[in-house]
Amino acid sequence: MPNHSCYTSYLLRVWRSEGATGCRASLENVATGERVGFASLAALMDFLEAHAPGEAVLAAPGTRPPQVGA
């Protein structure tokens, strides 16, 4: 069971509108139902980095995140 003080689950949705040059995204907090929308993947990453619990390090695309306690 995760430590809830440093654990957050999100439902991630990513889409590209017809004719758009980039993707849009939304996150929904599984526990609260709160939704946040993003006009770009860069904005999504900024949000995740700002809201990551503790000293989490987000992995670059195409890499695996570090394993804690492994």
PDB file of N, CA, C and O in Angstrom, chain B, residues numbered from 101:
ATOM      1  N   MET B 101       0.854  -1.178   0.000  1.00  0.00           N
ATOM      2  CA  MET B 101       0.000   0.000   0.000  1.00  0.00           C
ATOM      3  C   MET B 101       0.898   1.238   0.000  1.00  0.00           C
ATOM      4  O   MET B 101       1.788   1.347   0.843  1.00  0.00           O
ATOM      5  N   PRO B 102       0.679   2.174  -0.930  1.00  0.00           N
ATOM      6  CA  PRO B 102       1.521   3.363  -0.987  1.00  0.00           C
ATOM      7  C   PRO B 102       1.259   4.304   0.181  1.00  0.00           C
ATOM      8  O   PRO B 102       0.177   4.310   0.768  1.00  0.00           O
ATOM      9  N   ASN B 103       2.278   5.099   0.505  1.00  0.00           N
ATOM     10  CA  ASN B 103       2.131   6.154   1.507  1.00  0.00           C
ATOM     11  C   ASN B 103       1.337   7.279   0.857  1.00  0.00           C
ATOM     12  O   ASN B 103       1.836   7.933  -0.058  1.00  0.00           O
ATOM     13  N   HIS B 104       0.119   7.513   1.308  1.00  0.00           N
ATOM     14  CA  HIS B 104      -0.774   8.461   0.644  1.00  0.00           C
ATOM     15  C   HIS B 104      -0.314   9.904   0.737  1.00  0.00           C
ATOM     16  O   HIS B 104      -0.785  10.741  -0.033  1.00  0.00           O
ATOM     17  N   SER B 105       0.593  10.224   1.656  1.00  0.00           N
ATOM     18  CA  SER B 105       1.076  11.601   1.733  1.00  0.00           C
ATOM     19  C   SER B 105       2.041  11.906   0.589  1.00  0.00           C
ATOM     20  O   SER B 105       2.300  13.074   0.300  1.00  0.00           O
ATOM     21  N   CYS B 106       2.580  10.868  -0.068  1.00  0.00           N
ATOM     22  CA  CYS B 106       3.475  11.106  -1.206  1.00  0.00           C
ATOM     23  C   CYS B 106       3.047  10.292  -2.414  1.00  0.00           C
ATOM     24  O   CYS B 106       3.886   9.795  -3.165  1.00  0.00           O
ATOM     25  N   TYR B 107       1.758  10.158  -2.600  1.00  0.00           N
ATOM     26  CA  TYR B 107       1.240   9.352  -3.695  1.00  0.00           C
ATOM     27  C   TYR B 107       0.018  10.041  -4.287  1.00  0.00           C
ATOM     28  O   TYR B 107      -0.905  10.418  -3.565  1.00  0.00           O
ATOM     29  N   THR B 108       0.022  10.202  -5.603  1.00  0.00           N
ATOM     30  CA  THR B 108      -1.128  10.764  -6.293  1.00  0.00           C
ATOM     31  C   THR B 108      -1.353   9.966  -7.564  1.00  0.00           C
ATOM     32  O   THR B 108      -0.402   9.661  -8.284  1.00  0.00           O
ATOM     33  N   SER B 109      -2.599   9.626  -7.846  1.00  0.00           N
ATOM     34  CA  SER B 109      -2.950   8.929  -9.088  1.00  0.00           C
ATOM     35  C   SER B 109      -3.742   9.874  -9.981  1.00  0.00           C
ATOM     36  O   SER B 109      -4.639  10.582  -9.524  1.00  0.00           O
ATOM     37  N   TYR B 110      -3.394   9.871 -11.249  1.00  0.00           N
ATOM     38  CA  TYR B 110      -4.093  10.678 -12.236  1.00  0.00           C
ATOM     39  C   TYR B 110      -4.539   9.801 -13.397  1.00  0.00           C
ATOM     40  O   TYR B 110      -3.863   8.838 -13.760  1.00  0.00           O
ATOM     41  N   LEU B 111      -5.671  10.142 -13.969  1.00  0.00           N
ATOM     42  CA  LEU B 111      -6.084   9.582 -15.241  1.00  0.00           C
ATOM     43  C   LEU B 111      -5.633  10.588 -16.291  1.00  0.00           C
ATOM     44  O   LEU B 111      -6.041  11.749 -16.254  1.00  0.00           O
ATOM     45  N   LEU B 112      -4.803  10.157 -17.217  1.00  0.00           N
ATOM     46  CA  LEU B 112      -4.245  11.034 -18.251  1.00  0.00           C
ATOM     47  C   LEU B 112      -4.980  10.813 -19.560  1.00  0.00           C
ATOM     48  O   LEU B 112      -5.161   9.676 -19.995  1.00  0.00           O
ATOM     49  N   ARG B 113      -5.404  11.902 -20.188  1.00  0.00           N
ATOM     50  CA  ARG B 113      -6.001  11.855 -21.526  1.00  0.00           C
ATOM     51  C   ARG B 113      -5.160  12.749 -22.431  1.00  0.00           C
ATOM     52  O   ARG B 113      -4.835  13.880 -22.067  1.00  0.00           O
ATOM     53  N   VAL B 114      -4.811  12.244 -23.601  1.00  0.00           N
ATOM     54  CA  VAL B 114      -4.035  13.010 -24.579  1.00  0.00           C
ATOM     55  C   VAL B 114      -4.730  12.881 -25.920  1.00  0.00           C
ATOM     56  O   VAL B 114      -5.146  11.789 -26.305  1.00  0.00           O
ATOM     57  N   TRP B 115      -4.859  13.997 -26.637  1.00  0.00           N
ATOM     58  CA  TRP B 115      -5.507  13.979 -27.943  1.00  0.00           C
ATOM     59  C   TRP B 115      -4.943  15.082 -28.823  1.00  0.00           C
ATOM     60  O   TRP B 115      -4.301  16.020 -28.350  1.00  0.00           O
ATOM     61  N   ARG B 116      -5.203  14.940 -30.113  1.00  0.00           N
ATOM     62  CA  ARG B 116      -4.822  15.956 -31.090  1.00  0.00           C
ATOM     63  C   ARG B 116      -6.078  16.284 -31.891  1.00  0.00           C
ATOM     64  O   ARG B 116      -6.685  15.404 -32.502  1.00  0.00           O
ATOM     65  N   SER B 117      -6.456  17.543 -31.880  1.00  0.00           N
ATOM     66  CA  SER B 117      -7.624  17.979 -32.641  1.00  0.00           C
ATOM     67  C   SER B 117      -7.272  18.028 -34.123  1.00  0.00           C
ATOM     68  O   SER B 117      -6.116  18.236 -34.489  1.00  0.00           O
ATOM     69  N   GLU B 118      -8.271  17.838 -34.962  1.00  0.00           N
ATOM     70  CA  GLU B 118      -8.048  17.873 -36.399  1.00  0.00           C
ATOM     71  C   GLU B 118      -7.448  19.219 -36.805  1.00  0.00           C
ATOM     72  O   GLU B 118      -7.969  20.277 -36.449  1.00  0.00           O
ATOM     73  N   GLY B 119      -6.369  19.164 -37.541  1.00  0.00           N
ATOM     74  CA  GLY B 119      -5.702  20.371 -38.008  1.00  0.00           C
ATOM     75  C   GLY B 119      -4.748  20.996 -37.005  1.00  0.00           C
ATOM     76  O   GLY B 119      -4.064  21.966 -37.331  1.00  0.00           O
ATOM     77  N   ALA B 120      -4.688  20.464 -35.800  1.00  0.00           N
ATOM     78  CA  ALA B 120      -3.802  21.010 -34.764  1.00  0.00           C
ATOM     79  C   ALA B 120      -2.373  20.539 -35.003  1.00  0.00           C
ATOM     80  O   ALA B 120      -2.148  19.467 -35.565  1.00  0.00           O
ATOM     81  N   THR B 121      -1.419  21.341 -34.577  1.00  0.00           N
ATOM     82  CA  THR B 121      -0.016  20.968 -34.738  1.00  0.00           C
ATOM     83  C   THR B 121       0.541  20.257 -33.512  1.00  0.00           C
ATOM     84  O   THR B 121       1.585  19.610 -33.596  1.00  0.00           O
ATOM     85  N   GLY B 122      -0.132  20.366 -32.392  1.00  0.00           N
ATOM     86  CA  GLY B 122       0.355  19.728 -31.172  1.00  0.00           C
ATOM     87  C   GLY B 122      -0.756  19.014 -30.439  1.00  0.00           C
ATOM     88  O   GLY B 122      -1.930  19.108 -30.800  1.00  0.00           O
ATOM     89  N   CYS B 123      -0.367  18.307 -29.413  1.00  0.00           N
ATOM     90  CA  CYS B 123      -1.331  17.568 -28.594  1.00  0.00           C
ATOM     91  C   CYS B 123      -1.838  18.424 -27.439  1.00  0.00           C
ATOM     92  O   CYS B 123      -1.167  19.354 -26.990  1.00  0.00           O
ATOM     93  N   ARG B 124      -3.013  18.095 -26.979  1.00  0.00           N
ATOM     94  CA  ARG B 124      -3.583  18.662 -25.759  1.00  0.00           C
ATOM     95  C   ARG B 124      -3.714  17.515 -24.774  1.00  0.00           C
ATOM     96  O   ARG B 124      -3.665  16.346 -25.156  1.00  0.00           O
ATOM     97  N   ALA B 125      -3.881  17.858 -23.506  1.00  0.00           N
ATOM     98  CA  ALA B 125      -3.964  16.812 -22.488  1.00  0.00           C
ATOM     99  C   ALA B 125      -4.825  17.273 -21.328  1.00  0.00           C
ATOM    100  O   ALA B 125      -5.050  18.469 -21.139  1.00  0.00           O
ATOM    101  N   SER B 126      -5.302  16.311 -20.557  1.00  0.00           N
ATOM    102  CA  SER B 126      -5.962  16.615 -19.295  1.00  0.00           C
ATOM    103  C   SER B 126      -5.569  15.541 -18.288  1.00  0.00           C
ATOM    104  O   SER B 126      -5.307  14.390 -18.639  1.00  0.00           O
ATOM    105  N   LEU B 127      -5.538  15.954 -17.031  1.00  0.00           N
ATOM    106  CA  LEU B 127      -5.302  15.038 -15.922  1.00  0.00           C
ATOM    107  C   LEU B 127      -6.502  15.108 -15.010  1.00  0.00           C
ATOM    108  O   LEU B 127      -7.026  16.187 -14.736  1.00  0.00           O
ATOM    109  N   GLU B 128      -6.937  13.955 -14.541  1.00  0.00           N
ATOM    110  CA  GLU B 128      -8.001  13.895 -13.548  1.00  0.00           C
ATOM    111  C   GLU B 128      -7.458  13.199 -12.311  1.00  0.00           C
ATOM    112  O   GLU B 128      -7.002  12.057 -12.378  1.00  0.00           O
ATOM    113  N   ASN B 129      -7.512  13.897 -11.179  1.00  0.00           N
ATOM    114  CA  ASN B 129      -7.076  13.320  -9.919  1.00  0.00           C
ATOM    115  C   ASN B 129      -8.062  12.225  -9.553  1.00  0.00           C
ATOM    116  O   ASN B 129      -9.252  12.493  -9.386  1.00  0.00           O
ATOM    117  N   VAL B 130      -7.583  11.001  -9.428  1.00  0.00           N
ATOM    118  CA  VAL B 130      -8.452   9.850  -9.174  1.00  0.00           C
ATOM    119  C   VAL B 130      -9.169   9.976  -7.832  1.00  0.00           C
ATOM    120  O   VAL B 130     -10.330   9.586  -7.714  1.00  0.00           O
ATOM    121  N   ALA B 131      -8.493  10.515  -6.825  1.00  0.00           N
ATOM    122  CA  ALA B 131      -9.082  10.611  -5.485  1.00  0.00           C
ATOM    123  C   ALA B 131     -10.128  11.710  -5.377  1.00  0.00           C
ATOM    124  O   ALA B 131     -11.141  11.534  -4.701  1.00  0.00           O
ATOM    125  N   THR B 132      -9.893  12.857  -6.044  1.00  0.00           N
ATOM    126  CA  THR B 132     -10.773  14.011  -5.859  1.00  0.00           C
ATOM    127  C   THR B 132     -11.683  14.300  -7.050  1.00  0.00           C
ATOM    128  O   THR B 132     -12.685  14.999  -6.902  1.00  0.00           O
ATOM    129  N   GLY B 133     -11.351  13.774  -8.224  1.00  0.00           N
ATOM    130  CA  GLY B 133     -12.124  14.063  -9.428  1.00  0.00           C
ATOM    131  C   GLY B 133     -11.755  15.387 -10.069  1.00  0.00           C
ATOM    132  O   GLY B 133     -12.297  15.736 -11.117  1.00  0.00           O
ATOM    133  N   GLU B 134     -10.836  16.135  -9.457  1.00  0.00           N
ATOM    134  CA  GLU B 134     -10.407  17.420 -10.012  1.00  0.00           C
ATOM    135  C   GLU B 134      -9.733  17.194 -11.363  1.00  0.00           C
ATOM    136  O   GLU B 134      -8.914  16.287 -11.510  1.00  0.00           O
ATOM    137  N   ARG B 135     -10.083  18.032 -12.357  1.00  0.00           N
ATOM    138  CA  ARG B 135      -9.492  17.937 -13.699  1.00  0.00           C
ATOM    139  C   ARG B 135      -8.720  19.208 -14.008  1.00  0.00           C
ATOM    140  O   ARG B 135      -9.123  20.313 -13.645  1.00  0.00           O
ATOM    141  N   VAL B 136      -7.598  19.016 -14.691  1.00  0.00           N
ATOM    142  CA  VAL B 136      -6.770  20.134 -15.134  1.00  0.00           C
ATOM    143  C   VAL B 136      -6.469  19.904 -16.608  1.00  0.00           C
ATOM    144  O   VAL B 136      -6.086  18.802 -17.001  1.00  0.00           O
ATOM    145  N   GLY B 137      -6.642  20.944 -17.431  1.00  0.00           N
ATOM    146  CA  GLY B 137      -6.386  20.837 -18.862  1.00  0.00           C
ATOM    147  C   GLY B 137      -5.084  21.523 -19.248  1.00  0.00           C
ATOM    148  O   GLY B 137      -4.640  22.461 -18.587  1.00  0.00           O
ATOM    149  N   PHE B 138      -4.478  21.040 -20.330  1.00  0.00           N
ATOM    150  CA  PHE B 138      -3.199  21.566 -20.797  1.00  0.00           C
ATOM    151  C   PHE B 138      -3.239  21.758 -22.305  1.00  0.00           C
ATOM    152  O   PHE B 138      -3.716  20.890 -23.036  1.00  0.00           O
ATOM    153  N   ALA B 139      -2.739  22.894 -22.763  1.00  0.00           N
ATOM    154  CA  ALA B 139      -2.713  23.214 -24.185  1.00  0.00           C
ATOM    155  C   ALA B 139      -1.530  22.565 -24.896  1.00  0.00           C
ATOM    156  O   ALA B 139      -1.476  22.553 -26.126  1.00  0.00           O
ATOM    157  N   SER B 140      -0.580  22.024 -24.127  1.00  0.00           N
ATOM    158  CA  SER B 140       0.593  21.386 -24.735  1.00  0.00           C
ATOM    159  C   SER B 140       1.146  20.326 -23.792  1.00  0.00           C
ATOM    160  O   SER B 140       0.853  20.321 -22.596  1.00  0.00           O
ATOM    161  N   LEU B 141       1.948  19.434 -24.350  1.00  0.00           N
ATOM    162  CA  LEU B 141       2.596  18.425 -23.513  1.00  0.00           C
ATOM    163  C   LEU B 141       3.640  19.067 -22.613  1.00  0.00           C
ATOM    164  O   LEU B 141       3.900  18.576 -21.515  1.00  0.00           O
ATOM    165  N   ALA B 142       4.239  20.158 -23.070  1.00  0.00           N
ATOM    166  CA  ALA B 142       5.208  20.878 -22.227  1.00  0.00           C
ATOM    167  C   ALA B 142       4.519  21.424 -20.979  1.00  0.00           C
ATOM    168  O   ALA B 142       5.085  21.360 -19.888  1.00  0.00           O
ATOM    169  N   ALA B 143       3.315  21.956 -21.123  1.00  0.00           N
ATOM    170  CA  ALA B 143       2.566  22.467 -19.973  1.00  0.00           C
ATOM    171  C   ALA B 143       2.202  21.327 -19.022  1.00  0.00           C
ATOM    172  O   ALA B 143       2.236  21.497 -17.804  1.00  0.00           O
ATOM    173  N   LEU B 144       1.858  20.175 -19.577  1.00  0.00           N
ATOM    174  CA  LEU B 144       1.570  18.990 -18.761  1.00  0.00           C
ATOM    175  C   LEU B 144       2.797  18.600 -17.939  1.00  0.00           C
ATOM    176  O   LEU B 144       2.686  18.363 -16.736  1.00  0.00           O
ATOM    177  N   MET B 145       3.955  18.533 -18.575  1.00  0.00           N
ATOM    178  CA  MET B 145       5.188  18.169 -17.870  1.00  0.00           C
ATOM    179  C   MET B 145       5.530  19.192 -16.793  1.00  0.00           C
ATOM    180  O   MET B 145       5.974  18.817 -15.708  1.00  0.00           O
ATOM    181  N   ASP B 146       5.330  20.471 -17.074  1.00  0.00           N
ATOM    182  CA  ASP B 146       5.575  21.510 -16.062  1.00  0.00           C
ATOM    183  C   ASP B 146       4.703  21.262 -14.832  1.00  0.00           C
ATOM    184  O   ASP B 146       5.176  21.357 -13.700  1.00  0.00           O
ATOM    185  N   PHE B 147       3.426  20.943 -15.062  1.00  0.00           N
ATOM    186  CA  PHE B 147       2.513  20.666 -13.957  1.00  0.00           C
ATOM    187  C   PHE B 147       2.979  19.458 -13.154  1.00  0.00           C
ATOM    188  O   PHE B 147       3.026  19.506 -11.925  1.00  0.00           O
ATOM    189  N   LEU B 148       3.323  18.377 -13.847  1.00  0.00           N
ATOM    190  CA  LEU B 148       3.744  17.165 -13.157  1.00  0.00           C
ATOM    191  C   LEU B 148       5.017  17.393 -12.344  1.00  0.00           C
ATOM    192  O   LEU B 148       5.133  16.901 -11.221  1.00  0.00           O
ATOM    193  N   GLU B 149       5.961  18.127 -12.898  1.00  0.00           N
ATOM    194  CA  GLU B 149       7.189  18.417 -12.164  1.00  0.00           C
ATOM    195  C   GLU B 149       6.905  19.267 -10.933  1.00  0.00           C
ATOM    196  O   GLU B 149       7.518  19.066  -9.885  1.00  0.00           O
ATOM    197  N   ALA B 150       5.982  20.213 -11.052  1.00  0.00           N
ATOM    198  CA  ALA B 150       5.648  21.087  -9.924  1.00  0.00           C
ATOM    199  C   ALA B 150       4.857  20.364  -8.843  1.00  0.00           C
ATOM    200  O   ALA B 150       4.913  20.749  -7.676  1.00  0.00           O
ATOM    201  N   HIS B 151       4.117  19.315  -9.219  1.00  0.00           N
ATOM    202  CA  HIS B 151       3.252  18.617  -8.273  1.00  0.00           C
ATOM    203  C   HIS B 151       3.743  17.223  -7.906  1.00  0.00           C
ATOM    204  O   HIS B 151       3.027  16.475  -7.240  1.00  0.00           O
ATOM    205  N   ALA B 152       4.936  16.867  -8.325  1.00  0.00           N
ATOM    206  CA  ALA B 152       5.478  15.547  -7.992  1.00  0.00           C
ATOM    207  C   ALA B 152       5.740  15.482  -6.493  1.00  0.00           C
ATOM    208  O   ALA B 152       6.332  16.405  -5.932  1.00  0.00           O
ATOM    209  N   PRO B 153       5.313  14.416  -5.840  1.00  0.00           N
ATOM    210  CA  PRO B 153       5.533  14.297  -4.398  1.00  0.00           C
ATOM    211  C   PRO B 153       7.008  14.089  -4.064  1.00  0.00           C
ATOM    212  O   PRO B 153       7.738  13.418  -4.794  1.00  0.00           O
ATOM    213  N   GLY B 154       7.418  14.667  -2.970  1.00  0.00           N
ATOM    214  CA  GLY B 154       8.785  14.480  -2.498  1.00  0.00           C
ATOM    215  C   GLY B 154       9.809  14.971  -3.485  1.00  0.00           C
ATOM    216  O   GLY B 154       9.660  16.040  -4.077  1.00  0.00           O
ATOM    217  N   GLU B 155      10.843  14.190  -3.659  1.00  0.00           N
ATOM    218  CA  GLU B 155      11.921  14.546  -4.564  1.00  0.00           C
ATOM    219  C   GLU B 155      11.898  13.666  -5.797  1.00  0.00           C
ATOM    220  O   GLU B 155      12.946  13.237  -6.278  1.00  0.00           O
ATOM    221  N   ALA B 156      10.707  13.395  -6.313  1.00  0.00           N
ATOM    222  CA  ALA B 156      10.570  12.515  -7.470  1.00  0.00           C
ATOM    223  C   ALA B 156      11.282  13.110  -8.680  1.00  0.00           C
ATOM    224  O   ALA B 156      11.302  14.325  -8.875  1.00  0.00           O
ATOM    225  N   VAL B 157      11.852  12.247  -9.468  1.00  0.00           N
ATOM    226  CA  VAL B 157      12.509  12.652 -10.707  1.00  0.00           C
ATOM    227  C   VAL B 157      11.735  12.017 -11.837  1.00  0.00           C
ATOM    228  O   VAL B 157      11.545  10.801 -11.860  1.00  0.00           O
ATOM    229  N   LEU B 158      11.282  12.837 -12.783  1.00  0.00           N
ATOM    230  CA  LEU B 158      10.539  12.312 -13.913  1.00  0.00           C
ATOM    231  C   LEU B 158      11.515  11.886 -14.997  1.00  0.00           C
ATOM    232  O   LEU B 158      12.489  12.586 -15.274  1.00  0.00           O
ATOM    233  N   ALA B 159      11.255  10.750 -15.602  1.00  0.00           N
ATOM    234  CA  ALA B 159      12.134  10.207 -16.626  1.00  0.00           C
ATOM    235  C   ALA B 159      11.893  10.902 -17.960  1.00  0.00           C
ATOM    236  O   ALA B 159      10.782  11.346 -18.250  1.00  0.00           O
ATOM    237  N   ALA B 160      12.933  10.989 -18.757  1.00  0.00           N
ATOM    238  CA  ALA B 160      12.818  11.528 -20.107  1.00  0.00           C
ATOM    239  C   ALA B 160      12.032  10.543 -20.962  1.00  0.00           C
ATOM    240  O   ALA B 160      12.026   9.345 -20.676  1.00  0.00           O
ATOM    241  N   PRO B 161      11.361  11.039 -22.022  1.00  0.00           N
ATOM    242  CA  PRO B 161      10.612  10.140 -22.896  1.00  0.00           C
ATOM    243  C   PRO B 161      11.508   9.015 -23.414  1.00  0.00           C
ATOM    244  O   PRO B 161      12.658   9.252 -23.783  1.00  0.00           O
ATOM    245  N   GLY B 162      10.984   7.808 -23.440  1.00  0.00           N
ATOM    246  CA  GLY B 162      11.716   6.672 -23.940  1.00  0.00           C
ATOM    247  C   GLY B 162      12.641   6.013 -22.925  1.00  0.00           C
ATOM    248  O   GLY B 162      13.334   5.050 -23.253  1.00  0.00           O
ATOM    249  N   THR B 163      12.658   6.526 -21.688  1.00  0.00           N
ATOM    250  CA  THR B 163      13.488   5.923 -20.656  1.00  0.00           C
ATOM    251  C   THR B 163      12.602   5.428 -19.540  1.00  0.00           C
ATOM    252  O   THR B 163      11.420   5.769 -19.482  1.00  0.00           O
ATOM    253  N   ARG B 164      13.154   4.635 -18.662  1.00  0.00           N
ATOM    254  CA  ARG B 164      12.400   4.115 -17.522  1.00  0.00           C
ATOM    255  C   ARG B 164      12.687   4.988 -16.314  1.00  0.00           C
ATOM    256  O   ARG B 164      13.831   5.396 -16.114  1.00  0.00           O
ATOM    257  N   PRO B 165      11.675   5.286 -15.498  1.00  0.00           N
ATOM    258  CA  PRO B 165      11.907   6.065 -14.282  1.00  0.00           C
ATOM    259  C   PRO B 165      12.745   5.274 -13.303  1.00  0.00           C
ATOM    260  O   PRO B 165      12.746   4.043 -13.344  1.00  0.00           O
ATOM    261  N   PRO B 166      13.471   5.965 -12.407  1.00  0.00           N
ATOM    262  CA  PRO B 166      14.278   5.249 -11.419  1.00  0.00           C
ATOM    263  C   PRO B 166      13.396   4.439 -10.487  1.00  0.00           C
ATOM    264  O   PRO B 166      12.291   4.862 -10.149  1.00  0.00           O
ATOM    265  N   GLN B 167      13.875   3.285 -10.072  1.00  0.00           N
ATOM    266  CA  GLN B 167      13.151   2.419  -9.144  1.00  0.00           C
ATOM    267  C   GLN B 167      13.584   2.721  -7.719  1.00  0.00           C
ATOM    268  O   GLN B 167      14.767   2.606  -7.398  1.00  0.00           O
ATOM    269  N   VAL B 168      12.666   3.096  -6.879  1.00  0.00           N
ATOM    270  CA  VAL B 168      12.953   3.405  -5.497  1.00  0.00           C
ATOM    271  C   VAL B 168      12.999   2.108  -4.716  1.00  0.00           C
ATOM    272  O   VAL B 168      12.071   1.302  -4.789  1.00  0.00           O
ATOM    273  N   GLY B 169      14.079   1.898  -3.965  1.00  0.00           N
ATOM    274  CA  GLY B 169      14.204   0.719  -3.135  1.00  0.00           C
ATOM    275  C   GLY B 169      14.504  -0.560  -3.901  1.00  0.00           C
ATOM    276  O   GLY B 169      14.415  -1.653  -3.342  1.00  0.00           O
ATOM    277  N   ALA B 170      14.854  -0.436  -5.159  1.00  0.00           N
ATOM    278  CA  ALA B 170      15.146  -1.637  -5.964  1.00  0.00           C
ATOM    279  C   ALA B 170      16.583  -2.065  -5.811  1.00  0.00           C
ATOM    280  O   ALA B 170      17.001  -3.054  -6.414  1.00  0.00           O
TER     281      ALA B 170
END
